Amino acid sequence: MRVGSPEIARAKTMKAMGFPWRPRVGDWFVNHTGYCEFVSSLQHASVLGGNGNAFLPSWSDCREWLATRGWGDPEFRDEDGCVGIFVTHRNGRILYARGVSDLDCLYQIILQILFKVSER
């Protein structure tokens, strides 16, 4: 998986905002030193919850999280040199993000939702 500093920074913010993670074999994460790794075994997964590690949610993780909150599947918009994604809630509300990658956009959208919830 190719990730850069925007995705890593947003994933760390998502963790701080309470985005759930139960480490599974094959998940990607950023360890406390900033190095990207994947969960290699069940034993490895059992020790990853703390220690400053941050989960790098996959498309599937993001879609599942959004769906449980009433958001539809993310849709792409053609952008000049960037990725644009929007999602529509079942109540008609639309969220949009533009970024360096599809994951960057998904993370931005999730953060918009998490920040809105924390304001309540």
Order of alpha helices (4+ residues) and beta strands (2+ residues): alpha-beta-beta-alpha-beta-alpha-beta-beta-beta-alpha
